[in-house]
Amino acid sequence: MEKTARNNGKPAAYGRACINCARVKRKCMLRANGDGCERCFRLKVECNPSPTVRRSGSRPNGSQAARLEQKLDGL
């Protein structure tokens, strides 16, 4: 028997799964034609992209870090 590829698309980027896939914690495989994801197509539901979940990763500035270190020294 010959194996066939189930998903011709590629996985959505980190934090970019559609709302339906994110809700059930499933991998969101984008369709090759760019029309939603494989799971939503198979279930015949509308594929809505979710807002990004990545954070900007802002780090404390120098003065804030110094202030926190002074607090630790005072303990």
mmJSON file of the N, C-alpha and C atoms, coordinates in Angstrom:
{"data_MODEL":{"atom_site":{
"group_PDB":["ATOM","ATOM","ATOM","ATOM","ATOM","ATOM","ATOM","ATOM","ATOM","ATOM","ATOM","ATOM","ATOM","ATOM","ATOM","ATOM","ATOM","ATOM","ATOM","ATOM","ATOM","ATOM","ATOM","ATOM","ATOM","ATOM","ATOM","ATOM","ATOM","ATOM","ATOM","ATOM","ATOM","ATOM","ATOM","ATOM","ATOM","ATOM","ATOM","ATOM","ATOM","ATOM","ATOM","ATOM","ATOM","ATOM","ATOM","ATOM","ATOM","ATOM","ATOM","ATOM","ATOM","ATOM","ATOM","ATOM","ATOM","ATOM","ATOM","ATOM","ATOM","ATOM","ATOM","ATOM","ATOM","ATOM","ATOM","ATOM","ATOM","ATOM","ATOM","ATOM","ATOM","ATOM","ATOM","ATOM","ATOM","ATOM","ATOM","ATOM","ATOM","ATOM","ATOM","ATOM","ATOM","ATOM","ATOM","ATOM","ATOM","ATOM","ATOM","ATOM","ATOM","ATOM","ATOM","ATOM","ATOM","ATOM","ATOM","ATOM","ATOM","ATOM","ATOM","ATOM","ATOM","ATOM","ATOM","ATOM","ATOM","ATOM","ATOM","ATOM","ATOM","ATOM","ATOM","ATOM","ATOM","ATOM","ATOM","ATOM","ATOM","ATOM","ATOM","ATOM","ATOM","ATOM","ATOM","ATOM","ATOM","ATOM","ATOM","ATOM","ATOM","ATOM","ATOM","ATOM","ATOM","ATOM","ATOM","ATOM","ATOM","ATOM","ATOM","ATOM","ATOM","ATOM","ATOM","ATOM","ATOM","ATOM","ATOM","ATOM","ATOM","ATOM","ATOM","ATOM","ATOM","ATOM","ATOM","ATOM","ATOM","ATOM","ATOM","ATOM","ATOM","ATOM","ATOM","ATOM","ATOM","ATOM","ATOM","ATOM","ATOM","ATOM","ATOM","ATOM","ATOM","ATOM","ATOM","ATOM","ATOM","ATOM","ATOM","ATOM","ATOM","ATOM","ATOM","ATOM","ATOM","ATOM","ATOM","ATOM","ATOM","ATOM","ATOM","ATOM","ATOM","ATOM","ATOM","ATOM","ATOM","ATOM","ATOM","ATOM","ATOM","ATOM","ATOM","ATOM","ATOM","ATOM","ATOM","ATOM","ATOM","ATOM","ATOM","ATOM","ATOM","ATOM","ATOM","ATOM","ATOM","ATOM","ATOM","ATOM","ATOM"],
"id":[1,2,3,4,5,6,7,8,9,10,11,12,13,14,15,16,17,18,19,20,21,22,23,24,25,26,27,28,29,30,31,32,33,34,35,36,37,38,39,40,41,42,43,44,45,46,47,48,49,50,51,52,53,54,55,56,57,58,59,60,61,62,63,64,65,66,67,68,69,70,71,72,73,74,75,76,77,78,79,80,81,82,83,84,85,86,87,88,89,90,91,92,93,94,95,96,97,98,99,100,101,102,103,104,105,106,107,108,109,110,111,112,113,114,115,116,117,118,119,120,121,122,123,124,125,126,127,128,129,130,131,132,133,134,135,136,137,138,139,140,141,142,143,144,145,146,147,148,149,150,151,152,153,154,155,156,157,158,159,160,161,162,163,164,165,166,167,168,169,170,171,172,173,174,175,176,177,178,179,180,181,182,183,184,185,186,187,188,189,190,191,192,193,194,195,196,197,198,199,200,201,202,203,204,205,206,207,208,209,210,211,212,213,214,215,216,217,218,219,220,221,222,223,224,225],
"type_symbol":["N","C","C","N","C","C","N","C","C","N","C","C","N","C","C","N","C","C","N","C","C","N","C","C","N","C","C","N","C","C","N","C","C","N","C","C","N","C","C","N","C","C","N","C","C","N","C","C","N","C","C","N","C","C","N","C","C","N","C","C","N","C","C","N","C","C","N","C","C","N","C","C","N","C","C","N","C","C","N","C","C","N","C","C","N","C","C","N","C","C","N","C","C","N","C","C","N","C","C","N","C","C","N","C","C","N","C","C","N","C","C","N","C","C","N","C","C","N","C","C","N","C","C","N","C","C","N","C","C","N","C","C","N","C","C","N","C","C","N","C","C","N","C","C","N","C","C","N","C","C","N","C","C","N","C","C","N","C","C","N","C","C","N","C","C","N","C","C","N","C","C","N","C","C","N","C","C","N","C","C","N","C","C","N","C","C","N","C","C","N","C","C","N","C","C","N","C","C","N","C","C","N","C","C","N","C","C","N","C","C","N","C","C","N","C","C","N","C","C","N","C","C","N","C","C"],
"label_atom_id":["N","CA","C","N","CA","C","N","CA","C","N","CA","C","N","CA","C","N","CA","C","N","CA","C","N","CA","C","N","CA","C","N","CA","C","N","CA","C","N","CA","C","N","CA","C","N","CA","C","N","CA","C","N","CA","C","N","CA","C","N","CA","C","N","CA","C","N","CA","C","N","CA","C","N","CA","C","N","CA","C","N","CA","C","N","CA","C","N","CA","C","N","CA","C","N","CA","C","N","CA","C","N","CA","C","N","CA","C","N","CA","C","N","CA","C","N","CA","C","N","CA","C","N","CA","C","N","CA","C","N","CA","C","N","CA","C","N","CA","C","N","CA","C","N","CA","C","N","CA","C","N","CA","C","N","CA","C","N","CA","C","N","CA","C","N","CA","C","N","CA","C","N","CA","C","N","CA","C","N","CA","C","N","CA","C","N","CA","C","N","CA","C","N","CA","C","N","CA","C","N","CA","C","N","CA","C","N","CA","C","N","CA","C","N","CA","C","N","CA","C","N","CA","C","N","CA","C","N","CA","C","N","CA","C","N","CA","C","N","CA","C","N","CA","C","N","CA","C","N","CA","C","N","CA","C","N","CA","C","N","CA","C"],
"label_alt_id":[null,null,null,null,null,null,null,null,null,null,null,null,null,null,null,null,null,null,null,null,null,null,null,null,null,null,null,null,null,null,null,null,null,null,null,null,null,null,null,null,null,null,null,null,null,null,null,null,null,null,null,null,null,null,null,null,null,null,null,null,null,null,null,null,null,null,null,null,null,null,null,null,null,null,null,null,null,null,null,null,null,null,null,null,null,null,null,null,null,null,null,null,null,null,null,null,null,null,null,null,null,null,null,null,null,null,null,null,null,null,null,null,null,null,null,null,null,null,null,null,null,null,null,null,null,null,null,null,null,null,null,null,null,null,null,null,null,null,null,null,null,null,null,null,null,null,null,null,null,null,null,null,null,null,null,null,null,null,null,null,null,null,null,null,null,null,null,null,null,null,null,null,null,null,null,null,null,null,null,null,null,null,null,null,null,null,null,null,null,null,null,null,null,null,null,null,null,null,null,null,null,null,null,null,null,null,null,null,null,null,null,null,null,null,null,null,null,null,null,null,null,null,null,null,null],
"label_comp_id":["MET","MET","MET","GLU","GLU","GLU","LYS","LYS","LYS","THR","THR","THR","ALA","ALA","ALA","ARG","ARG","ARG","ASN","ASN","ASN","ASN","ASN","ASN","GLY","GLY","GLY","LYS","LYS","LYS","PRO","PRO","PRO","ALA","ALA","ALA","ALA","ALA","ALA","TYR","TYR","TYR","GLY","GLY","GLY","ARG","ARG","ARG","ALA","ALA","ALA","CYS","CYS","CYS","ILE","ILE","ILE","ASN","ASN","ASN","CYS","CYS","CYS","ALA","ALA","ALA","ARG","ARG","ARG","VAL","VAL","VAL","LYS","LYS","LYS","ARG","ARG","ARG","LYS","LYS","LYS","CYS","CYS","CYS","MET","MET","MET","LEU","LEU","LEU","ARG","ARG","ARG","ALA","ALA","ALA","ASN","ASN","ASN","GLY","GLY","GLY","ASP","ASP","ASP","GLY","GLY","GLY","CYS","CYS","CYS","GLU","GLU","GLU","ARG","ARG","ARG","CYS","CYS","CYS","PHE","PHE","PHE","ARG","ARG","ARG","LEU","LEU","LEU","LYS","LYS","LYS","VAL","VAL","VAL","GLU","GLU","GLU","CYS","CYS","CYS","ASN","ASN","ASN","PRO","PRO","PRO","SER","SER","SER","PRO","PRO","PRO","THR","THR","THR","VAL","VAL","VAL","ARG","ARG","ARG","ARG","ARG","ARG","SER","SER","SER","GLY","GLY","GLY","SER","SER","SER","ARG","ARG","ARG","PRO","PRO","PRO","ASN","ASN","ASN","GLY","GLY","GLY","SER","SER","SER","GLN","GLN","GLN","ALA","ALA","ALA","ALA","ALA","ALA","ARG","ARG","ARG","LEU","LEU","LEU","GLU","GLU","GLU","GLN","GLN","GLN","LYS","LYS","LYS","LEU","LEU","LEU","ASP","ASP","ASP","GLY","GLY","GLY","LEU","LEU","LEU"],
"label_asym_id":["A","A","A","A","A","A","A","A","A","A","A","A","A","A","A","A","A","A","A","A","A","A","A","A","A","A","A","A","A","A","A","A","A","A","A","A","A","A","A","A","A","A","A","A","A","A","A","A","A","A","A","A","A","A","A","A","A","A","A","A","A","A","A","A","A","A","A","A","A","A","A","A","A","A","A","A","A","A","A","A","A","A","A","A","A","A","A","A","A","A","A","A","A","A","A","A","A","A","A","A","A","A","A","A","A","A","A","A","A","A","A","A","A","A","A","A","A","A","A","A","A","A","A","A","A","A","A","A","A","A","A","A","A","A","A","A","A","A","A","A","A","A","A","A","A","A","A","A","A","A","A","A","A","A","A","A","A","A","A","A","A","A","A","A","A","A","A","A","A","A","A","A","A","A","A","A","A","A","A","A","A","A","A","A","A","A","A","A","A","A","A","A","A","A","A","A","A","A","A","A","A","A","A","A","A","A","A","A","A","A","A","A","A","A","A","A","A","A","A","A","A","A","A","A","A"],
"label_entity_id":["1","1","1","1","1","1","1","1","1","1","1","1","1","1","1","1","1","1","1","1","1","1","1","1","1","1","1","1","1","1","1","1","1","1","1","1","1","1","1","1","1","1","1","1","1","1","1","1","1","1","1","1","1","1","1","1","1","1","1","1","1","1","1","1","1","1","1","1","1","1","1","1","1","1","1","1","1","1","1","1","1","1","1","1","1","1","1","1","1","1","1","1","1","1","1","1","1","1","1","1","1","1","1","1","1","1","1","1","1","1","1","1","1","1","1","1","1","1","1","1","1","1","1","1","1","1","1","1","1","1","1","1","1","1","1","1","1","1","1","1","1","1","1","1","1","1","1","1","1","1","1","1","1","1","1","1","1","1","1","1","1","1","1","1","1","1","1","1","1","1","1","1","1","1","1","1","1","1","1","1","1","1","1","1","1","1","1","1","1","1","1","1","1","1","1","1","1","1","1","1","1","1","1","1","1","1","1","1","1","1","1","1","1","1","1","1","1","1","1","1","1","1","1","1","1"],
"label_seq_id":[1,1,1,2,2,2,3,3,3,4,4,4,5,5,5,6,6,6,7,7,7,8,8,8,9,9,9,10,10,10,11,11,11,12,12,12,13,13,13,14,14,14,15,15,15,16,16,16,17,17,17,18,18,18,19,19,19,20,20,20,21,21,21,22,22,22,23,23,23,24,24,24,25,25,25,26,26,26,27,27,27,28,28,28,29,29,29,30,30,30,31,31,31,32,32,32,33,33,33,34,34,34,35,35,35,36,36,36,37,37,37,38,38,38,39,39,39,40,40,40,41,41,41,42,42,42,43,43,43,44,44,44,45,45,45,46,46,46,47,47,47,48,48,48,49,49,49,50,50,50,51,51,51,52,52,52,53,53,53,54,54,54,55,55,55,56,56,56,57,57,57,58,58,58,59,59,59,60,60,60,61,61,61,62,62,62,63,63,63,64,64,64,65,65,65,66,66,66,67,67,67,68,68,68,69,69,69,70,70,70,71,71,71,72,72,72,73,73,73,74,74,74,75,75,75],
"pdbx_PDB_ins_code":[null,null,null,null,null,null,null,null,null,null,null,null,null,null,null,null,null,null,null,null,null,null,null,null,null,null,null,null,null,null,null,null,null,null,null,null,null,null,null,null,null,null,null,null,null,null,null,null,null,null,null,null,null,null,null,null,null,null,null,null,null,null,null,null,null,null,null,null,null,null,null,null,null,null,null,null,null,null,null,null,null,null,null,null,null,null,null,null,null,null,null,null,null,null,null,null,null,null,null,null,null,null,null,null,null,null,null,null,null,null,null,null,null,null,null,null,null,null,null,null,null,null,null,null,null,null,null,null,null,null,null,null,null,null,null,null,null,null,null,null,null,null,null,null,null,null,null,null,null,null,null,null,null,null,null,null,null,null,null,null,null,null,null,null,null,null,null,null,null,null,null,null,null,null,null,null,null,null,null,null,null,null,null,null,null,null,null,null,null,null,null,null,null,null,null,null,null,null,null,null,null,null,null,null,null,null,null,null,null,null,null,null,null,null,null,null,null,null,null,null,null,null,null,null,null],
"Cartn_x":[0.826,0.0,0.876,0.456,1.229,0.72,1.652,1.264,1.065,0.017,-0.213,-0.094,0.371,0.504,-0.885,-1.15,-2.458,-2.544,-1.445,-1.441,-0.486,-1.014,-0.164,0.299,-0.289,0.059,1.228,1.48,2.562,1.982,2.655,2.124,2.133,1.152,1.093,2.279,2.742,3.864,3.511,4.528,4.328,3.392,2.359,1.426,0.422,0.325,-0.563,-1.626,-1.965,-3.002,-4.354,-5.272,-6.608,-7.325,-8.415,-9.139,-9.611,-10.124,-10.641,-9.531,-8.394,-7.283,-6.695,-6.591,-6.039,-6.947,-8.25,-9.199,-9.05,-8.802,-8.678,-7.218,-6.293,-4.855,-4.375,-4.738,-4.312,-3.389,-2.525,-1.64,-2.468,-2.25,-2.983,-2.153,-2.615,-1.917,-2.591,-1.882,-2.442,-2.594,-3.657,-3.894,-2.952,-2.623,-1.68,-2.202,-3.526,-4.081,-4.28,-3.915,-4.005,-5.404,-6.324,-7.713,-8.004,-7.518,-7.771,-6.852,-7.272,-6.443,-7.142,-6.362,-6.867,-7.983,-7.818,-8.803,-10.152,-10.14,-11.395,-12.056,-11.252,-11.795,-12.459,-11.782,-12.317,-13.615,-13.682,-14.871,-15.936,-15.615,-16.533,-16.977,-15.985,-16.248,-15.402,-15.801,-15.068,-13.735,-12.672,-11.332,-11.005,-10.969,-10.68,-9.318,-8.404,-7.094,-7.216,-6.424,-6.459,-5.458,-5.674,-4.675,-3.374,-2.281,-0.987,-0.848,-0.147,0.035,1.456,2.304,3.68,3.718,4.574,4.741,5.95,5.969,7.052,8.377,8.339,9.566,10.315,9.587,10.271,10.995,12.177,12.999,13.089,13.295,13.41,14.613,14.409,15.531,16.533,17.673,18.763,18.365,17.622,17.268,16.315,15.419,14.493,15.246,16.195,16.992,17.811,18.383,19.175,18.296,17.086,16.16,15.798,15.565,15.231,16.415,17.624,18.814,18.98,18.684,18.761,17.742,16.56,15.549,16.049,16.692,17.211,18.314,19.168,20.241,19.673,18.534,17.918,17.21,17.044,16.34,17.206],
"Cartn_y":[-1.178,0.0,1.25,2.241,3.47,4.494,5.123,6.164,7.47,8.174,9.485,10.539,11.696,12.793,13.31,13.419,13.908,15.419,16.092,17.551,18.056,18.757,19.34,20.731,21.298,22.637,22.623,23.784,23.885,24.356,24.062,24.481,26.0,26.508,27.944,28.327,29.541,30.02,29.985,29.969,29.925,31.05,30.693,31.681,32.188,31.554,32.042,31.026,30.086,29.104,29.8,29.225,29.814,29.616,30.315,30.271,28.859,28.142,26.79,25.832,25.871,24.979,25.356,26.642,27.087,26.665,26.709,26.362,24.904,24.008,22.584,22.139,23.103,22.853,21.832,22.066,21.222,22.012,21.304,21.963,22.503,23.742,24.394,24.26,23.422,23.195,24.025,25.038,25.903,25.136,25.411,24.742,25.297,24.47,24.852,26.028,26.123,27.216,28.493,28.477,29.671,29.984,29.037,29.257,28.57,29.126,28.56,27.397,26.575,25.443,24.122,23.047,21.716,21.268,21.516,21.051,21.738,23.047,23.782,23.352,23.11,22.654,21.292,20.387,19.039,19.077,19.963,20.062,20.989,21.627,22.55,23.695,24.296,25.467,26.624,27.834,29.013,29.094,29.33,29.421,30.887,31.265,32.643,32.707,33.523,33.631,34.26,33.781,34.339,35.477,36.371,37.426,36.792,37.414,36.857,36.757,35.729,35.544,35.858,36.201,36.539,37.87,37.951,39.197,39.936,41.226,42.031,41.759,41.236,40.895,42.105,43.129,44.311,43.955,44.45,44.164,45.424,45.248,46.434,47.274,48.586,49.457,49.51,50.12,50.136,50.716,51.808,52.439,51.553,50.87,49.988,48.796,48.256,47.135,47.571,48.766,49.273,49.461,49.958,50.172,48.839,47.812,46.498,45.886,46.106,45.603,46.286,47.578,48.295,47.74,47.392,46.791,45.474,44.672,43.383,43.572,44.565,44.83,45.242,45.912,46.376,45.271,44.118,43.026,42.308],
"Cartn_z":[0.0,0.0,0.0,-0.716,-0.828,0.176,0.888,1.838,1.092,1.435,0.832,1.91,1.526,2.485,2.838,4.117,4.555,4.448,4.752,4.748,3.686,2.722,1.699,2.091,3.134,3.569,4.529,5.104,6.075,7.401,8.51,9.808,9.938,10.647,10.905,11.788,11.655,12.458,13.941,14.787,16.231,16.67,17.413,17.933,16.922,15.748,14.695,14.292,15.162,14.86,14.778,14.003,13.919,15.26,15.444,16.719,17.038,16.025,16.263,16.688,16.011,16.363,17.721,18.001,19.28,20.433,20.22,21.274,21.703,20.74,21.066,21.128,21.064,21.168,20.143,18.893,17.777,16.867,16.162,15.212,14.055,13.707,12.629,11.357,10.438,9.172,8.086,7.594,6.566,5.264,4.537,3.257,2.203,1.232,0.178,-0.65,-0.811,-1.615,-0.8,0.49,1.326,1.818,1.685,2.076,3.406,4.506,5.824,6.143,7.11,7.526,7.212,7.244,6.904,7.847,9.144,10.122,9.92,9.743,9.527,8.22,7.186,5.91,6.079,6.787,6.99,7.794,8.814,9.664,9.084,7.955,7.279,8.196,8.873,9.704,9.178,9.521,9.074,9.812,9.075,9.654,9.916,11.192,11.581,12.246,11.719,12.36,13.742,14.666,16.015,16.117,17.062,17.269,17.755,17.458,17.828,19.346,19.81,21.243,21.677,20.724,21.08,21.81,22.772,23.508,22.964,23.175,22.626,23.324,24.528,25.238,25.753,26.159,26.671,27.964,28.083,29.262,30.113,31.404,32.253,31.839,31.846,31.486,32.634,32.397,33.373,34.713,34.721,35.988,36.793,36.116,36.811,37.404,36.66,37.156,38.371,38.316,39.44,40.67,40.463,41.583,42.236,41.416,41.964,42.711,42.207,42.902,44.252,44.326,45.598,46.587,46.092,46.958,47.533,46.68,47.136,48.174,47.974,48.936,50.288,50.273,51.51,52.29,51.697,52.393,53.367],
"occupancy":[1.0,1.0,1.0,1.0,1.0,1.0,1.0,1.0,1.0,1.0,1.0,1.0,1.0,1.0,1.0,1.0,1.0,1.0,1.0,1.0,1.0,1.0,1.0,1.0,1.0,1.0,1.0,1.0,1.0,1.0,1.0,1.0,1.0,1.0,1.0,1.0,1.0,1.0,1.0,1.0,1.0,1.0,1.0,1.0,1.0,1.0,1.0,1.0,1.0,1.0,1.0,1.0,1.0,1.0,1.0,1.0,1.0,1.0,1.0,1.0,1.0,1.0,1.0,1.0,1.0,1.0,1.0,1.0,1.0,1.0,1.0,1.0,1.0,1.0,1.0,1.0,1.0,1.0,1.0,1.0,1.0,1.0,1.0,1.0,1.0,1.0,1.0,1.0,1.0,1.0,1.0,1.0,1.0,1.0,1.0,1.0,1.0,1.0,1.0,1.0,1.0,1.0,1.0,1.0,1.0,1.0,1.0,1.0,1.0,1.0,1.0,1.0,1.0,1.0,1.0,1.0,1.0,1.0,1.0,1.0,1.0,1.0,1.0,1.0,1.0,1.0,1.0,1.0,1.0,1.0,1.0,1.0,1.0,1.0,1.0,1.0,1.0,1.0,1.0,1.0,1.0,1.0,1.0,1.0,1.0,1.0,1.0,1.0,1.0,1.0,1.0,1.0,1.0,1.0,1.0,1.0,1.0,1.0,1.0,1.0,1.0,1.0,1.0,1.0,1.0,1.0,1.0,1.0,1.0,1.0,1.0,1.0,1.0,1.0,1.0,1.0,1.0,1.0,1.0,1.0,1.0,1.0,1.0,1.0,1.0,1.0,1.0,1.0,1.0,1.0,1.0,1.0,1.0,1.0,1.0,1.0,1.0,1.0,1.0,1.0,1.0,1.0,1.0,1.0,1.0,1.0,1.0,1.0,1.0,1.0,1.0,1.0,1.0,1.0,1.0,1.0,1.0,1.0,1.0,1.0,1.0,1.0,1.0,1.0,1.0],
"B_iso_or_equiv":[0.0,0.0,0.0,0.0,0.0,0.0,0.0,0.0,0.0,0.0,0.0,0.0,0.0,0.0,0.0,0.0,0.0,0.0,0.0,0.0,0.0,0.0,0.0,0.0,0.0,0.0,0.0,0.0,0.0,0.0,0.0,0.0,0.0,0.0,0.0,0.0,0.0,0.0,0.0,0.0,0.0,0.0,0.0,0.0,0.0,0.0,0.0,0.0,0.0,0.0,0.0,0.0,0.0,0.0,0.0,0.0,0.0,0.0,0.0,0.0,0.0,0.0,0.0,0.0,0.0,0.0,0.0,0.0,0.0,0.0,0.0,0.0,0.0,0.0,0.0,0.0,0.0,0.0,0.0,0.0,0.0,0.0,0.0,0.0,0.0,0.0,0.0,0.0,0.0,0.0,0.0,0.0,0.0,0.0,0.0,0.0,0.0,0.0,0.0,0.0,0.0,0.0,0.0,0.0,0.0,0.0,0.0,0.0,0.0,0.0,0.0,0.0,0.0,0.0,0.0,0.0,0.0,0.0,0.0,0.0,0.0,0.0,0.0,0.0,0.0,0.0,0.0,0.0,0.0,0.0,0.0,0.0,0.0,0.0,0.0,0.0,0.0,0.0,0.0,0.0,0.0,0.0,0.0,0.0,0.0,0.0,0.0,0.0,0.0,0.0,0.0,0.0,0.0,0.0,0.0,0.0,0.0,0.0,0.0,0.0,0.0,0.0,0.0,0.0,0.0,0.0,0.0,0.0,0.0,0.0,0.0,0.0,0.0,0.0,0.0,0.0,0.0,0.0,0.0,0.0,0.0,0.0,0.0,0.0,0.0,0.0,0.0,0.0,0.0,0.0,0.0,0.0,0.0,0.0,0.0,0.0,0.0,0.0,0.0,0.0,0.0,0.0,0.0,0.0,0.0,0.0,0.0,0.0,0.0,0.0,0.0,0.0,0.0,0.0,0.0,0.0,0.0,0.0,0.0,0.0,0.0,0.0,0.0,0.0,0.0],
"pdbx_formal_charge":[null,null,null,null,null,null,null,null,null,null,null,null,null,null,null,null,null,null,null,null,null,null,null,null,null,null,null,null,null,null,null,null,null,null,null,null,null,null,null,null,null,null,null,null,null,null,null,null,null,null,null,null,null,null,null,null,null,null,null,null,null,null,null,null,null,null,null,null,null,null,null,null,null,null,null,null,null,null,null,null,null,null,null,null,null,null,null,null,null,null,null,null,null,null,null,null,null,null,null,null,null,null,null,null,null,null,null,null,null,null,null,null,null,null,null,null,null,null,null,null,null,null,null,null,null,null,null,null,null,null,null,null,null,null,null,null,null,null,null,null,null,null,null,null,null,null,null,null,null,null,null,null,null,null,null,null,null,null,null,null,null,null,null,null,null,null,null,null,null,null,null,null,null,null,null,null,null,null,null,null,null,null,null,null,null,null,null,null,null,null,null,null,null,null,null,null,null,null,null,null,null,null,null,null,null,null,null,null,null,null,null,null,null,null,null,null,null,null,null,null,null,null,null,null,null],
"auth_seq_id":[1,1,1,2,2,2,3,3,3,4,4,4,5,5,5,6,6,6,7,7,7,8,8,8,9,9,9,10,10,10,11,11,11,12,12,12,13,13,13,14,14,14,15,15,15,16,16,16,17,17,17,18,18,18,19,19,19,20,20,20,21,21,21,22,22,22,23,23,23,24,24,24,25,25,25,26,26,26,27,27,27,28,28,28,29,29,29,30,30,30,31,31,31,32,32,32,33,33,33,34,34,34,35,35,35,36,36,36,37,37,37,38,38,38,39,39,39,40,40,40,41,41,41,42,42,42,43,43,43,44,44,44,45,45,45,46,46,46,47,47,47,48,48,48,49,49,49,50,50,50,51,51,51,52,52,52,53,53,53,54,54,54,55,55,55,56,56,56,57,57,57,58,58,58,59,59,59,60,60,60,61,61,61,62,62,62,63,63,63,64,64,64,65,65,65,66,66,66,67,67,67,68,68,68,69,69,69,70,70,70,71,71,71,72,72,72,73,73,73,74,74,74,75,75,75],
"auth_comp_id":["MET","MET","MET","GLU","GLU","GLU","LYS","LYS","LYS","THR","THR","THR","ALA","ALA","ALA","ARG","ARG","ARG","ASN","ASN","ASN","ASN","ASN","ASN","GLY","GLY","GLY","LYS","LYS","LYS","PRO","PRO","PRO","ALA","ALA","ALA","ALA","ALA","ALA","TYR","TYR","TYR","GLY","GLY","GLY","ARG","ARG","ARG","ALA","ALA","ALA","CYS","CYS","CYS","ILE","ILE","ILE","ASN","ASN","ASN","CYS","CYS","CYS","ALA","ALA","ALA","ARG","ARG","ARG","VAL","VAL","VAL","LYS","LYS","LYS","ARG","ARG","ARG","LYS","LYS","LYS","CYS","CYS","CYS","MET","MET","MET","LEU","LEU","LEU","ARG","ARG","ARG","ALA","ALA","ALA","ASN","ASN","ASN","GLY","GLY","GLY","ASP","ASP","ASP","GLY","GLY","GLY","CYS","CYS","CYS","GLU","GLU","GLU","ARG","ARG","ARG","CYS","CYS","CYS","PHE","PHE","PHE","ARG","ARG","ARG","LEU","LEU","LEU","LYS","LYS","LYS","VAL","VAL","VAL","GLU","GLU","GLU","CYS","CYS","CYS","ASN","ASN","ASN","PRO","PRO","PRO","SER","SER","SER","PRO","PRO","PRO","THR","THR","THR","VAL","VAL","VAL","ARG","ARG","ARG","ARG","ARG","ARG","SER","SER","SER","GLY","GLY","GLY","SER","SER","SER","ARG","ARG","ARG","PRO","PRO","PRO","ASN","ASN","ASN","GLY","GLY","GLY","SER","SER","SER","GLN","GLN","GLN","ALA","ALA","ALA","ALA","ALA","ALA","ARG","ARG","ARG","LEU","LEU","LEU","GLU","GLU","GLU","GLN","GLN","GLN","LYS","LYS","LYS","LEU","LEU","LEU","ASP","ASP","ASP","GLY","GLY","GLY","LEU","LEU","LEU"],
"auth_asym_id":["A","A","A","A","A","A","A","A","A","A","A","A","A","A","A","A","A","A","A","A","A","A","A","A","A","A","A","A","A","A","A","A","A","A","A","A","A","A","A","A","A","A","A","A","A","A","A","A","A","A","A","A","A","A","A","A","A","A","A","A","A","A","A","A","A","A","A","A","A","A","A","A","A","A","A","A","A","A","A","A","A","A","A","A","A","A","A","A","A","A","A","A","A","A","A","A","A","A","A","A","A","A","A","A","A","A","A","A","A","A","A","A","A","A","A","A","A","A","A","A","A","A","A","A","A","A","A","A","A","A","A","A","A","A","A","A","A","A","A","A","A","A","A","A","A","A","A","A","A","A","A","A","A","A","A","A","A","A","A","A","A","A","A","A","A","A","A","A","A","A","A","A","A","A","A","A","A","A","A","A","A","A","A","A","A","A","A","A","A","A","A","A","A","A","A","A","A","A","A","A","A","A","A","A","A","A","A","A","A","A","A","A","A","A","A","A","A","A","A","A","A","A","A","A","A"],
"auth_atom_id":["N","CA","C","N","CA","C","N","CA","C","N","CA","C","N","CA","C","N","CA","C","N","CA","C","N","CA","C","N","CA","C","N","CA","C","N","CA","C","N","CA","C","N","CA","C","N","CA","C","N","CA","C","N","CA","C","N","CA","C","N","CA","C","N","CA","C","N","CA","C","N","CA","C","N","CA","C","N","CA","C","N","CA","C","N","CA","C","N","CA","C","N","CA","C","N","CA","C","N","CA","C","N","CA","C","N","CA","C","N","CA","C","N","CA","C","N","CA","C","N","CA","C","N","CA","C","N","CA","C","N","CA","C","N","CA","C","N","CA","C","N","CA","C","N","CA","C","N","CA","C","N","CA","C","N","CA","C","N","CA","C","N","CA","C","N","CA","C","N","CA","C","N","CA","C","N","CA","C","N","CA","C","N","CA","C","N","CA","C","N","CA","C","N","CA","C","N","CA","C","N","CA","C","N","CA","C","N","CA","C","N","CA","C","N","CA","C","N","CA","C","N","CA","C","N","CA","C","N","CA","C","N","CA","C","N","CA","C","N","CA","C","N","CA","C","N","CA","C","N","CA","C","N","CA","C","N","CA","C","N","CA","C"],
"pdbx_PDB_model_num":[1,1,1,1,1,1,1,1,1,1,1,1,1,1,1,1,1,1,1,1,1,1,1,1,1,1,1,1,1,1,1,1,1,1,1,1,1,1,1,1,1,1,1,1,1,1,1,1,1,1,1,1,1,1,1,1,1,1,1,1,1,1,1,1,1,1,1,1,1,1,1,1,1,1,1,1,1,1,1,1,1,1,1,1,1,1,1,1,1,1,1,1,1,1,1,1,1,1,1,1,1,1,1,1,1,1,1,1,1,1,1,1,1,1,1,1,1,1,1,1,1,1,1,1,1,1,1,1,1,1,1,1,1,1,1,1,1,1,1,1,1,1,1,1,1,1,1,1,1,1,1,1,1,1,1,1,1,1,1,1,1,1,1,1,1,1,1,1,1,1,1,1,1,1,1,1,1,1,1,1,1,1,1,1,1,1,1,1,1,1,1,1,1,1,1,1,1,1,1,1,1,1,1,1,1,1,1,1,1,1,1,1,1,1,1,1,1,1,1,1,1,1,1,1,1]
}}}
